[in-house]
């Protein structure tokens, strides 16, 4: 039996028997963020970005939505530390999103994916809250409004279309759009975003969420057929949207249905390799595929739900996942999306490494 296999078996025993796992220490969380930045962050003038992989390729429009979610992980780090250096990093990353990755502040002008733009709206609005830079908020409103105008209609009872070809209405756009609208509403006055958040959320909850189990369907086709593919990021954004509405209203039905989504994920999307540890979500494209980073989105919003609901069990579960991911970091301190074996030293993508960063910064 080789040492790596032995370590894996030991980790499996620890995971299976550690419901009260302690969270990473602040120093470990700082080291996780510093290690990610050392491996992937580049700043060129006022523009910052995370390179695609350890081969140092610069991100392009092809990487757009993934870049937005990597920025959110950096925003999580600032929210945790309130470190002015992290604030400056967020500012540079958003400049890089505009100037390097997109090449324009009008993302909707070139991107047919409505969800991509909503991820950007979230990153921009959070960036405004962190930096106070008003152009980020103005841009977020502009881009949200453009997507609303082209994607919302009453076909299928409401909801936003995933793409401009209007073939499916997906959880991956309607969950983030609810979050985006709620964030915009709390940073603006009399803009209508709060009502739009209700419209989107109510459609999403009624159409794509199983009210008994908390499973979130991936999408509904134009002909009305629902497709129940299960992905962590859809579970997470629905829980996140529910959390923001619960915090805004005090209505416990939002808290409870968000908890259903989180707990459904724990029961059904864990245990592939280690008990109670989130599954790998790699597709045929490996660490470059969209799915490789999905659970970073889940842990962000599951953590916010657990904090709002004060759910000790979910907080402990997320801490356990964080500890496990950290235990499999590579020699540079970088984690990846397979939280059951060691992160490679020779090659890894920044996107597949982002779930490890996200779970280490999540405010559980």
C-alpha positions as CSV (number, residue, x, y, z in Angstrom):
1,X,0.0,0.0,0.0
2,X,1.6,3.3,-1.1
3,X,1.6,6.3,1.2
4,X,-0.9,8.3,-0.9
5,X,-3.4,5.6,-0.7
6,X,-2.9,5.3,3.0
7,X,-3.4,9.0,3.4
8,X,-6.6,8.8,1.4
9,X,-7.9,6.0,3.6
10,X,-7.0,7.9,6.7
11,X,-8.8,11.0,5.4
12,X,-11.9,8.9,4.6
13,X,-12.0,7.7,8.2
14,X,-11.5,11.3,9.5
15,X,-14.2,12.6,7.2
16,X,-16.7,9.9,8.1
17,X,-16.3,10.5,11.8
18,X,-15.9,14.3,12.1
19,X,-19.3,15.9,12.2
20,X,-17.9,18.6,14.6
21,X,-15.0,19.6,12.4
22,X,-13.2,22.8,13.2
23,X,-12.9,25.5,10.6
24,X,-9.6,26.4,9.1
25,X,-7.8,29.0,11.2
26,X,-7.6,32.6,10.0
27,X,-3.9,32.1,9.2
28,X,-4.7,29.0,7.1
29,X,-7.5,30.9,5.3
30,X,-5.1,33.7,4.5
31,X,-2.5,31.2,3.3
32,X,-5.0,29.6,1.0
33,X,-5.8,33.0,-0.6
34,X,-2.2,34.0,-0.8
35,X,-1.3,30.7,-2.4
36,X,-4.0,31.0,-5.0
37,X,-2.9,34.5,-5.9
38,X,0.8,33.5,-6.0
39,X,-0.1,30.7,-8.5
40,X,-2.5,32.6,-10.7
41,X,-2.8,36.3,-10.2
42,X,-1.3,38.8,-12.7
43,X,-1.5,42.6,-12.6
44,X,-0.7,44.7,-15.6
45,X,-1.1,48.4,-14.8
46,X,-4.5,48.9,-13.3
47,X,-5.8,45.6,-14.7
48,X,-5.7,42.4,-12.7
49,X,-6.7,38.9,-13.7
50,X,-6.2,35.2,-12.9
51,X,-4.4,33.3,-15.6
52,X,-6.2,30.3,-17.0
53,X,-3.7,27.7,-15.7
54,X,-0.2,27.1,-14.5
55,X,1.0,27.6,-18.1
56,X,0.1,31.3,-17.5
57,X,-2.3,31.8,-20.4
58,X,-4.3,35.0,-20.1
59,X,-8.1,34.7,-19.9
60,X,-10.3,35.7,-22.8
61,X,-14.0,36.1,-23.5
62,X,-14.2,32.3,-23.6
63,X,-13.4,32.3,-19.9
64,X,-15.7,35.2,-19.0
65,X,-18.2,33.7,-16.6
66,X,-15.5,31.6,-14.9
67,X,-13.5,34.8,-14.3
68,X,-16.5,36.4,-12.7
69,X,-16.7,33.6,-10.2
70,X,-13.0,33.7,-9.4
71,X,-13.5,37.4,-8.7
72,X,-16.3,36.5,-6.3
73,X,-13.9,34.3,-4.4
74,X,-11.6,37.3,-4.0
75,X,-14.6,39.3,-2.9
76,X,-15.3,36.6,-0.3
77,X,-11.7,37.0,1.0
78,X,-12.2,40.7,1.4
79,X,-15.5,40.2,3.2
80,X,-13.7,37.9,5.6
81,X,-10.6,40.0,6.3
82,X,-11.6,43.6,5.4
83,X,-8.0,43.9,4.3
84,X,-7.4,47.1,2.2
85,X,-5.0,45.1,0.0
86,X,-7.8,42.7,-0.8
87,X,-10.1,45.6,-1.6
88,X,-7.5,46.9,-4.1
89,X,-7.2,43.4,-5.6
90,X,-10.9,43.3,-6.2
91,X,-10.8,46.7,-7.9
92,X,-8.0,45.6,-10.2
93,X,-9.8,42.3,-11.0
94,X,-12.9,44.1,-12.0
95,X,-10.9,46.5,-14.2
96,X,-9.3,43.4,-15.8
97,X,-12.7,41.9,-16.4
98,X,-13.7,44.9,-18.4
99,X,-10.4,45.7,-20.1
100,X,-8.7,42.4,-20.6
101,X,-11.3,39.6,-20.5
102,X,-14.2,41.4,-22.2
103,X,-12.6,44.3,-23.9
104,X,-15.7,46.4,-23.3
105,X,-18.0,47.3,-20.4
106,X,-21.0,46.2,-22.4
107,X,-20.9,42.4,-21.8
108,X,-24.4,41.9,-23.2
109,X,-23.3,43.3,-26.6
110,X,-21.2,40.2,-27.4
111,X,-22.4,37.5,-25.0
112,X,-25.4,35.5,-25.9
113,X,-25.5,33.7,-22.5
114,X,-27.7,35.7,-20.2
115,X,-26.4,33.9,-17.2
116,X,-22.9,35.0,-17.9
117,X,-23.9,38.6,-17.7
118,X,-25.8,38.0,-14.4
119,X,-22.7,36.5,-12.8
120,X,-20.9,39.6,-13.8
121,X,-23.6,41.8,-12.3
122,X,-23.2,40.0,-9.0
123,X,-19.4,40.5,-9.1
124,X,-19.7,44.2,-10.1
125,X,-22.3,45.0,-7.4
126,X,-20.3,43.2,-4.7
127,X,-17.3,45.0,-6.0
128,X,-19.1,48.4,-5.6
129,X,-20.0,47.5,-2.0
130,X,-16.3,46.7,-1.4
131,X,-14.6,49.5,-3.2
132,X,-17.3,52.3,-3.3
133,X,-16.4,52.8,-7.0
134,X,-19.7,54.0,-8.4
135,X,-19.0,53.1,-12.0
136,X,-19.1,49.4,-11.0
137,X,-22.7,49.9,-9.7
138,X,-23.7,51.9,-12.7
139,X,-22.4,49.2,-15.0
140,X,-24.1,46.5,-13.1
141,X,-27.5,48.2,-13.4
142,X,-27.0,48.8,-17.1
143,X,-26.1,45.2,-17.8
144,X,-29.0,43.8,-15.6
145,X,-31.5,46.0,-17.4
146,X,-30.2,44.9,-20.8
147,X,-30.6,41.2,-19.9
148,X,-34.0,41.8,-18.3
149,X,-35.3,43.5,-21.4
150,X,-34.1,40.7,-23.8
151,X,-34.6,37.6,-21.6
152,X,-37.8,38.0,-19.5
153,X,-41.2,37.2,-21.0
154,X,-44.4,35.4,-20.0
155,X,-43.8,32.2,-22.0
156,X,-43.8,29.3,-19.6
157,X,-45.3,31.6,-17.0
158,X,-42.4,34.0,-16.7
159,X,-38.7,33.5,-16.1
160,X,-35.5,34.5,-17.9
161,X,-34.2,32.7,-21.0
162,X,-30.8,31.2,-20.7
163,X,-29.5,32.3,-24.1
164,X,-30.7,34.7,-26.8
165,X,-32.0,31.8,-28.9
166,X,-34.8,31.3,-26.3
167,X,-34.7,27.5,-26.2
168,X,-34.6,26.9,-22.4
169,X,-35.2,28.8,-19.1
170,X,-32.5,27.7,-16.7
171,X,-31.9,27.8,-13.0
172,X,-28.4,29.0,-13.8
173,X,-29.7,32.3,-14.9
174,X,-32.8,32.8,-12.8
175,X,-31.0,32.0,-9.5
176,X,-28.2,34.4,-10.1
177,X,-30.6,37.0,-11.5
178,X,-32.5,36.9,-8.2
179,X,-29.3,37.4,-6.3
180,X,-28.2,40.2,-8.6
181,X,-31.6,42.0,-8.3
182,X,-31.5,41.7,-4.5
183,X,-27.9,43.1,-4.4
184,X,-28.9,46.0,-6.7
185,X,-32.0,46.7,-4.7
186,X,-30.0,47.2,-1.5
187,X,-27.6,49.6,-3.2
188,X,-30.2,51.7,-5.1
189,X,-33.4,53.6,-4.4
190,X,-36.7,53.2,-6.3
191,X,-35.2,51.3,-9.1
192,X,-37.7,48.4,-9.2
193,X,-35.0,45.7,-8.6
194,X,-36.7,44.5,-5.5
195,X,-39.9,43.7,-7.4
196,X,-38.0,42.1,-10.2
197,X,-36.2,39.8,-7.6
198,X,-39.6,38.7,-6.4
199,X,-40.8,38.0,-10.0
200,X,-37.8,35.9,-10.9
201,X,-37.6,34.0,-7.6
202,X,-41.3,33.2,-7.5
203,X,-41.1,31.8,-11.0
204,X,-38.0,29.8,-10.2
205,X,-39.4,28.4,-7.0
206,X,-42.7,27.4,-8.6
207,X,-41.2,26.0,-11.8
208,X,-37.8,24.5,-11.2
209,X,-37.7,23.5,-7.5
210,X,-39.2,20.4,-6.0
211,X,-41.0,21.8,-2.9
212,X,-40.8,18.5,-1.0
213,X,-37.1,17.7,-1.5
214,X,-35.4,20.9,-2.4
215,X,-33.9,19.6,-5.7
216,X,-33.4,22.3,-8.3
217,X,-34.0,21.3,-11.9
218,X,-31.5,22.5,-14.4
219,X,-33.9,23.9,-16.9
220,X,-37.3,23.8,-18.6
221,X,-37.5,23.6,-22.4
222,X,-39.6,25.9,-24.5
223,X,-42.1,23.0,-25.0
224,X,-42.5,22.7,-21.2
225,X,-40.3,19.7,-20.5
226,X,-38.4,19.9,-17.3
227,X,-34.8,18.5,-17.1
228,X,-33.8,17.5,-13.6
229,X,-30.1,17.4,-14.0
230,X,-28.6,18.1,-10.6
231,X,-25.7,20.5,-10.2
232,X,-24.3,22.1,-7.0
233,X,-24.3,25.6,-8.4
234,X,-28.0,25.6,-9.1
235,X,-28.7,24.3,-5.6
236,X,-26.4,27.0,-4.2
237,X,-27.8,30.0,-6.1
238,X,-31.3,29.0,-5.2
239,X,-30.3,28.8,-1.5
240,X,-28.5,32.1,-1.9
241,X,-31.5,33.8,-3.4
242,X,-33.7,32.4,-0.6
243,X,-31.2,33.6,2.0
244,X,-31.3,37.2,0.7
245,X,-35.1,37.2,0.6
246,X,-35.2,35.8,4.1
247,X,-32.9,38.5,5.4
248,X,-34.9,41.2,3.7
249,X,-38.3,40.0,4.9
250,X,-37.9,37.8,7.9
251,X,-40.2,35.3,6.2
252,X,-39.1,31.9,7.4
253,X,-40.5,30.1,4.4
254,X,-37.5,31.5,2.4
255,X,-35.1,30.2,5.0
256,X,-36.7,26.8,5.1
257,X,-36.8,26.2,1.4
258,X,-33.2,27.4,1.1
259,X,-32.4,24.8,3.7
260,X,-34.1,22.1,1.7
261,X,-31.9,22.9,-1.2
262,X,-28.7,22.8,0.9
263,X,-29.6,19.6,2.7
264,X,-30.7,17.9,-0.6
265,X,-27.2,18.7,-1.9
266,X,-25.6,17.2,1.2
267,X,-27.6,14.0,0.9
268,X,-27.3,13.5,-2.9
269,X,-24.2,15.2,-4.2
270,X,-21.6,13.9,-1.7
271,X,-19.9,10.6,-1.1
272,X,-18.5,9.9,-4.5
273,X,-15.0,9.4,-3.0
274,X,-15.2,10.4,0.7
275,X,-18.3,10.3,3.0
276,X,-20.0,13.7,3.3
277,X,-17.5,15.4,1.0
278,X,-18.9,17.1,-2.1
279,X,-18.5,15.2,-5.3
280,X,-16.2,16.0,-8.2
281,X,-18.1,17.7,-11.0
282,X,-15.6,17.4,-13.8
283,X,-16.9,16.9,-17.4
284,X,-15.1,15.7,-20.5
285,X,-13.1,18.9,-20.6
286,X,-11.5,18.2,-17.2
287,X,-10.3,21.2,-15.2
288,X,-11.1,23.5,-18.1
289,X,-14.8,22.5,-18.2
290,X,-17.5,24.7,-16.7
291,X,-18.6,22.0,-14.2
292,X,-15.2,21.8,-12.5
293,X,-15.8,25.0,-10.6
294,X,-19.5,24.6,-9.8
295,X,-19.2,23.6,-6.2
296,X,-17.3,26.8,-5.4
297,X,-20.5,28.7,-6.1
298,X,-22.5,26.2,-4.0
299,X,-20.3,26.6,-0.9
300,X,-20.4,30.4,-1.1
301,X,-24.2,30.5,-0.9
302,X,-24.6,27.5,1.4
303,X,-22.3,29.2,3.8
304,X,-24.4,32.4,3.7
305,X,-27.6,30.4,4.2
306,X,-26.0,28.6,7.2
307,X,-25.0,31.9,8.7
308,X,-28.4,33.4,8.3
309,X,-30.2,30.3,9.6
310,X,-27.6,29.7,12.3
311,X,-27.5,26.0,11.2
312,X,-24.6,24.4,13.2
313,X,-24.8,21.2,11.2
314,X,-24.3,22.8,7.8
315,X,-21.6,25.1,9.2
316,X,-19.7,22.0,10.5
317,X,-20.2,20.2,7.2
318,X,-18.8,23.1,5.2
319,X,-15.8,23.3,7.6
320,X,-15.3,19.6,7.1
321,X,-15.2,20.0,3.4
322,X,-12.8,23.0,3.7
323,X,-10.5,21.0,6.0
324,X,-10.5,18.1,3.6
325,X,-9.8,20.2,0.5
326,X,-6.9,21.9,2.4
327,X,-5.4,18.6,3.4
328,X,-5.0,17.7,-0.3
329,X,-3.3,21.0,-1.3
330,X,-0.1,20.8,-3.4
331,X,3.4,22.0,-2.5
332,X,2.4,25.6,-3.4
333,X,-0.7,25.5,-1.2
334,X,-3.1,25.3,-4.1
335,X,-6.3,23.2,-3.8
336,X,-8.4,21.9,-6.6
337,X,-11.9,20.4,-7.2
338,X,-11.1,16.8,-6.2
339,X,-11.2,16.9,-2.5
340,X,-10.0,13.3,-2.0
341,X,-6.6,13.3,-3.6
342,X,-3.6,15.6,-3.7
343,X,-3.6,18.6,-6.1
344,X,-1.0,18.1,-8.8
345,X,2.2,20.1,-8.6
346,X,2.8,20.2,-12.4
347,X,-0.4,21.4,-13.9
348,X,-3.7,22.7,-12.7
349,X,-6.2,25.3,-13.9
350,X,-7.2,28.3,-11.9
351,X,-10.9,27.5,-12.5
352,X,-10.7,23.9,-11.1
353,X,-8.7,25.4,-8.2
354,X,-11.4,28.0,-7.4
355,X,-13.7,25.7,-5.4
356,X,-10.9,25.1,-2.9
357,X,-10.3,28.8,-2.6
358,X,-14.1,29.4,-2.2
359,X,-14.6,26.9,0.5
360,X,-11.6,28.2,2.4
361,X,-13.1,31.8,2.4
362,X,-16.7,31.0,2.9
363,X,-18.1,32.7,6.0
364,X,-19.5,29.6,7.7
